[in-house]
């Protein structure tokens, strides 16, 4: 391996970078403007200027034999990921990373009415947001097939952790769905996701897909109630799904219309990951301790 290269070095990217730096690896990251990346510099991450919305700026990236992580989100509109397509056609046109790990979303499975879903399930994206992720996965698989590459896809649900909790929403008493109507949901602590990304880079193989989630079996309302309880806040008021249609945001309603449970046997068997926070309560307690 010829170093680590991260596309989209936000909160998750910085955690993954720190894990690899601890192992003595050289880490670089794509940034739009190096002058705006002081935190990366402080970490010891080398900055490479480039913009996924400007394909010409990606042509000279040095990715050969590197482990590449792609964490950048798709554009906020449309049904395709134009950024991923630009990355594949420009940056990967004459480059071959040792492995490429892509963080996708479990939303590509669509609504399964609370059923368990493994990595062999058909993709049934129900939103433009999910369609853009399917587009990105397809672009990477096409490149992988044509170039005998190695792409590992992580299908990730809601990410929580310090600074990523709905505390303000709870303080404002924004309602949640009644417990008997609340859909099944999945989540992962950001620290566990970072170590999963590390394991995928170490042990993932070409064509691999891994569902990512902790071992909690909690609905979305269970999640909000648990956050409230751990942080000593009043639990949010509950309303019916029918009432929610005139109260909650369109984005939140789109999440509530989908329900599935992620099967993660493959993640633990093949990547040999031991979660630091296997259940919601342990993860939330850690978040509270870090905020004190």
Helices and strands as residue ranges (DSSP letters): E 4-7, H 11-22, E 27-31, G 34-36, H 38-43, E 46-49, G 55-58, E 67-70, H 82-86, I 87-91, E 99-105, G 106-109, E 116-117, H 128-147, E 151-156, E 158-160, H 167-171, E 176-177, E 187-189, H 190-203, E 209-212, H 220-230, E 238-239, H 241-244, H 250-256, E 261-262, H 265-271, H 280-291
